[in-house]
Amino acid sequence: MTVHLPSLNGLRAFEASARLLSFTLAAAELNVTQAAISHQIKRLEEQLNVQLFVRQNRALLLTRAAQEYLPAVRAAFEDLRRATQRLVQPERQRVLTVSTIPSLAAKWLVPRLINFQEAYPDIEVRISTTMRSVDFRSEGIDLGIRYGTGDWPGLRADWLMQESWFPVCSPALMAGNRPLRQPSDLADHTLIHVEHYREAWPLWLEAAGAPVAIAERRGLSFDLMMVALQAAIDGAGVALAGTSFVEVDIAAGRLIAPFEVTLPHKEGGFYVVVPTETADQPTIALFRQWLLASLGPRIAPPRAAATS
């Protein structure tokens, strides 16, 4: 049985209206009138013989049929966009958009990109930073670096690295009149906190056998790791950070680790993630493989404890 495809304009009107849940907003996005959107939706429903929207006074709701139809329509438009981009964009002007959290981008990824650009000068890498999980399709993201356990539906996840946390400070602070010889000496210094990792200091102090109450004293607090580390570099106090966030600054002598005690994250780690349907596209696969190879041999990802 041959199935005739509905009009492209109708599908565009449906995708925009379903995503925005508004005929008015969809009309503005597609630069047409609201009446045109309503007409295209009505015609599409007639072609499909299916109701797609439930129209209420101040709300637009998707029917169950529309909810099931929308992902495939959205995927089709994204495939068209990518195919068109590959067609009209010369190979020498390839662009790859990578998403990750701001501090990992600044402290770990960007320093590595120098080597990638030298090896592949025909690929332009764009870095998009955010603290939230992105929608790869709607936001035009090709590849991401995420923290978690590697279980994201619809995404291929390749194990990248595990974090071990430890205190760091400036060499000047160590050379001052309040040396850090043992973890309990932290009581004489300002602790630098990162809001998202607030529980890290008490856990490290406990692992080091130092009073956990030290973490309850007033200190400095920042919302981004890279800002907290800059405060440590400037001598404002002692920060607690994961290996990937500080390895470049330690190598450059801007930070030092005064103690040997580290706090490994037993569950989770960083993964390279890409949508499964685009994972094998040449530019994406090349960057993923290069990124994984740049770390050399790595330990296997930690496994969550089995539940009874």
C-alpha positions as CSV (number, residue, x, y, z in Angstrom):
1,M,0.0,0.0,0.0
2,T,1.4,3.4,-1.1
3,V,1.2,6.1,1.6
4,H,1.2,9.6,0.2
5,L,3.2,12.0,2.3
6,P,1.5,15.2,3.5
7,S,2.6,18.7,2.4
8,L,5.9,20.0,3.7
9,N,4.3,23.3,4.8
10,G,1.8,21.4,6.8
11,L,4.5,19.4,8.5
12,R,6.5,22.5,9.3
13,A,3.4,24.2,10.8
14,F,2.7,21.1,12.9
15,E,6.3,20.8,14.2
16,A,6.5,24.5,15.1
17,S,3.0,24.5,16.7
18,A,3.6,21.3,18.6
19,R,7.0,22.5,19.9
20,L,5.7,25.9,20.9
21,L,2.2,24.8,21.8
22,S,0.9,28.0,20.1
23,F,-0.3,28.8,16.7
24,T,0.6,32.4,17.3
25,L,4.2,31.7,18.2
26,A,4.5,29.2,15.3
27,A,3.2,31.8,12.9
28,A,5.8,34.3,14.1
29,E,8.6,31.8,13.8
30,L,7.6,30.8,10.3
31,N,6.9,34.3,9.3
32,V,3.3,33.7,8.2
33,T,-0.1,34.6,9.7
34,Q,-1.9,32.7,12.4
35,A,-4.7,32.0,10.0
36,A,-2.2,30.4,7.6
37,I,-1.0,28.1,10.4
38,S,-4.5,27.2,11.4
39,H,-5.3,26.4,7.7
40,Q,-2.2,24.3,7.2
41,I,-2.9,22.3,10.4
42,K,-6.5,21.7,9.4
43,R,-5.4,20.5,6.0
44,L,-2.8,18.3,7.5
45,E,-5.3,16.7,9.9
46,E,-7.6,16.1,6.9
47,Q,-4.8,14.5,4.9
48,L,-3.8,12.2,7.8
49,N,-7.4,11.7,8.9
50,V,-6.1,12.2,12.5
51,Q,-6.8,15.0,15.0
52,L,-3.4,16.5,16.1
53,F,-4.4,19.3,18.5
54,V,-7.0,19.9,21.2
55,R,-7.9,23.6,21.0
56,Q,-8.9,25.2,24.2
57,N,-9.5,28.8,25.1
58,R,-6.0,29.6,26.4
59,A,-4.1,26.4,25.7
60,L,-3.1,24.2,22.8
61,L,-2.7,20.5,23.7
62,L,-1.3,17.6,21.6
63,T,-3.4,14.6,21.1
64,R,-1.8,11.2,21.8
65,A,-1.4,10.7,18.0
66,A,0.4,14.0,17.7
67,Q,2.7,13.1,20.6
68,E,3.7,9.9,18.8
69,Y,4.1,11.6,15.4
70,L,6.1,14.6,16.6
71,P,9.5,12.9,17.3
72,A,9.6,11.4,13.8
73,V,8.7,14.7,12.1
74,R,11.2,16.6,14.1
75,A,13.9,14.0,13.3
76,A,13.0,14.2,9.6
77,F,13.5,18.0,9.6
78,E,16.8,17.7,11.4
79,D,18.0,15.1,8.9
80,L,17.0,17.4,6.1
81,R,18.8,20.3,7.8
82,R,22.0,18.3,8.3
83,A,21.9,16.9,4.7
84,T,21.5,20.3,3.3
85,Q,24.3,21.7,5.4
86,R,26.6,19.0,4.2
87,L,25.6,19.6,0.6
88,V,26.1,23.4,0.5
89,Q,29.0,23.6,3.0
90,P,32.4,22.8,1.5
91,E,34.3,20.1,3.1
92,R,37.0,22.5,4.0
93,Q,34.6,24.5,6.1
94,R,33.2,21.8,8.3
95,V,31.8,22.9,11.6
96,L,31.5,20.8,14.8
97,T,29.5,22.1,17.8
98,V,30.5,20.7,21.2
99,S,28.5,21.2,24.4
100,T,29.8,20.8,27.9
101,I,29.8,22.6,31.3
102,P,31.7,26.0,31.4
103,S,34.5,25.0,33.7
104,L,35.3,21.8,32.0
105,A,35.4,23.6,28.7
106,A,37.7,26.4,30.0
107,K,40.0,24.2,32.1
108,W,40.2,20.9,30.3
109,L,38.8,21.0,26.7
110,V,40.0,24.3,25.3
111,P,43.7,23.6,26.1
112,R,43.4,20.3,24.1
113,L,41.8,21.9,21.1
114,I,45.1,23.5,20.1
115,N,46.4,20.0,19.1
116,F,43.2,19.2,17.3
117,Q,43.2,22.3,15.3
118,E,46.8,21.7,14.3
119,A,46.0,18.1,13.2
120,Y,42.6,19.1,11.5
121,P,42.7,22.7,10.4
122,D,39.8,22.2,8.0
123,I,37.4,21.6,11.0
124,E,36.0,24.5,12.9
125,V,35.1,23.6,16.5
126,R,32.5,25.7,18.3
127,I,32.1,25.3,22.0
128,S,28.7,25.8,23.6
129,T,28.7,25.9,27.4
130,T,25.8,25.3,29.8
131,M,25.1,23.6,33.1
132,R,22.0,21.8,31.8
133,S,21.6,18.8,29.5
134,V,21.0,20.1,25.9
135,D,18.6,18.9,23.3
136,F,21.0,17.9,20.5
137,R,18.5,18.3,17.7
138,S,16.8,21.5,18.5
139,E,19.9,23.3,19.6
140,G,22.2,22.2,16.8
141,I,24.7,20.3,19.0
142,D,26.8,17.6,17.4
143,L,28.6,16.2,20.4
144,G,28.6,16.7,24.2
145,I,30.6,15.9,27.3
146,R,28.4,15.0,30.2
147,Y,28.8,13.8,33.7
148,G,26.7,10.8,34.8
149,T,26.5,7.0,34.6
150,G,26.4,6.8,30.8
151,D,22.7,6.0,30.6
152,W,21.0,8.5,28.3
153,P,18.3,7.2,26.0
154,G,18.9,7.9,22.3
155,L,22.6,8.8,22.9
156,R,25.8,6.9,22.3
157,A,27.9,7.3,25.4
158,D,31.7,6.6,25.4
159,W,33.5,6.5,28.8
160,L,35.9,9.4,29.0
161,M,37.3,9.8,32.6
162,Q,36.7,9.6,36.3
163,E,37.3,12.4,38.7
164,S,39.4,12.4,41.8
165,W,39.0,15.4,44.1
166,F,41.7,17.1,46.2
167,P,42.6,20.5,47.6
168,V,44.6,23.0,45.6
169,C,46.1,26.4,46.4
170,S,48.6,28.9,45.0
171,P,52.3,28.3,45.7
172,A,52.4,31.7,47.3
173,L,49.9,30.6,49.9
174,M,52.0,27.5,50.7
175,A,55.0,29.8,51.2
176,G,53.2,32.0,53.7
177,N,53.3,32.0,57.5
178,R,50.5,29.4,57.7
179,P,51.9,26.3,56.0
180,L,49.7,23.4,55.0
181,R,51.5,20.4,56.5
182,Q,48.5,18.2,57.3
183,P,44.8,18.4,56.5
184,S,43.8,19.8,59.9
185,D,45.9,22.9,59.0
186,L,43.0,23.9,56.7
187,A,41.3,25.3,59.8
188,D,43.7,28.3,59.5
189,H,42.8,29.0,55.9
190,T,39.8,30.1,53.8
191,L,38.0,27.3,52.1
192,I,36.7,28.0,48.6
193,H,33.4,26.3,47.8
194,V,31.5,25.7,44.5
195,E,27.8,25.7,45.1
196,H,27.1,22.7,42.8
197,Y,29.7,20.6,44.7
198,R,29.0,21.9,48.2
199,E,29.2,18.4,49.7
200,A,32.7,17.7,48.4
201,W,34.6,19.5,51.2
202,P,33.0,17.5,54.1
203,L,33.5,14.2,52.2
204,W,37.2,15.0,51.5
205,L,37.9,16.1,55.1
206,E,36.3,12.9,56.4
207,A,38.4,10.8,54.0
208,A,41.5,12.7,55.2
209,G,40.8,12.2,58.9
210,A,40.4,15.9,59.5
211,P,37.5,17.6,61.4
212,V,34.5,17.9,59.1
213,A,33.5,21.0,61.0
214,I,36.3,22.9,59.1
215,A,34.0,22.9,56.1
216,E,31.3,24.7,58.1
217,R,33.4,27.8,58.7
218,R,32.8,30.9,56.6
219,G,34.7,30.9,53.4
220,L,34.3,31.9,49.7
221,S,31.6,30.5,47.5
222,F,31.2,30.6,43.7
223,D,28.7,29.2,41.2
224,L,31.4,28.1,38.7
225,M,34.5,25.9,39.3
226,M,36.7,28.0,37.0
227,V,36.0,31.1,39.0
228,A,36.7,29.3,42.3
229,L,40.0,28.0,40.9
230,Q,40.9,31.5,39.8
231,A,40.4,32.7,43.3
232,A,42.7,29.9,44.5
233,I,45.3,30.9,41.9
234,D,45.1,34.5,43.2
235,G,45.8,33.3,46.8
236,A,42.3,33.8,48.2
237,G,42.1,30.4,49.8
238,V,42.1,26.7,49.2
239,A,39.8,25.1,46.6
240,L,38.7,21.5,46.2
241,A,38.5,20.4,42.6
242,G,38.6,17.3,40.3
243,T,41.7,16.3,38.4
244,S,40.5,17.4,35.0
245,F,39.7,20.9,36.3
246,V,43.2,21.6,37.7
247,E,45.7,19.5,35.7
248,V,46.7,22.3,33.4
249,D,47.1,24.8,36.2
250,I,49.2,22.4,38.2
251,A,51.4,21.6,35.2
252,A,51.9,25.3,34.7
253,G,52.8,25.9,38.4
254,R,49.8,28.2,39.0
255,L,48.4,25.7,41.6
256,I,49.8,23.0,43.8
257,A,48.2,20.1,45.7
258,P,49.4,20.2,49.3
259,F,48.1,16.8,50.3
260,E,48.3,13.3,48.9
261,V,44.7,12.3,49.9
262,T,42.3,12.2,47.0
263,L,38.5,11.6,46.9
264,P,37.5,9.5,43.9
265,H,34.0,9.7,42.6
266,K,32.9,6.1,43.0
267,E,29.8,6.5,40.8
268,G,29.7,8.3,37.5
269,G,32.2,10.2,35.4
270,F,32.5,12.1,32.2
271,Y,31.3,10.6,29.0
272,V,31.4,11.7,25.3
273,V,27.8,11.6,24.1
274,V,26.3,11.9,20.6
275,P,22.9,11.0,19.2
276,T,23.0,7.4,18.0
277,E,21.8,8.4,14.5
278,T,24.7,10.8,13.9
279,A,27.4,9.0,15.9
280,D,29.1,7.7,12.8
281,Q,29.1,10.9,10.7
282,P,32.7,11.4,9.7
283,T,33.5,14.7,11.5
284,I,31.7,13.7,14.7
285,A,33.3,10.2,14.7
286,L,36.7,11.8,14.0
287,F,36.5,14.3,16.9
288,R,35.2,11.6,19.3
289,Q,37.9,9.2,18.5
290,W,40.6,11.9,18.8
291,L,39.2,13.1,22.1
292,L,39.3,9.5,23.5
293,A,42.7,8.8,22.2
294,S,44.1,12.1,23.6
295,L,43.7,10.7,27.1
296,G,45.7,7.5,26.5
297,P,44.9,4.4,28.6
298,R,42.0,4.9,30.9
299,I,40.4,2.9,33.7
300,A,37.0,1.3,33.1
301,P,33.9,3.3,34.2
302,P,32.8,2.6,37.8
303,R,29.8,0.4,38.2
304,A,26.9,1.1,40.5
305,A,26.5,-1.3,43.4
306,A,24.1,-4.1,42.7
307,T,20.8,-3.9,44.6
308,S,19.2,-6.8,46.3
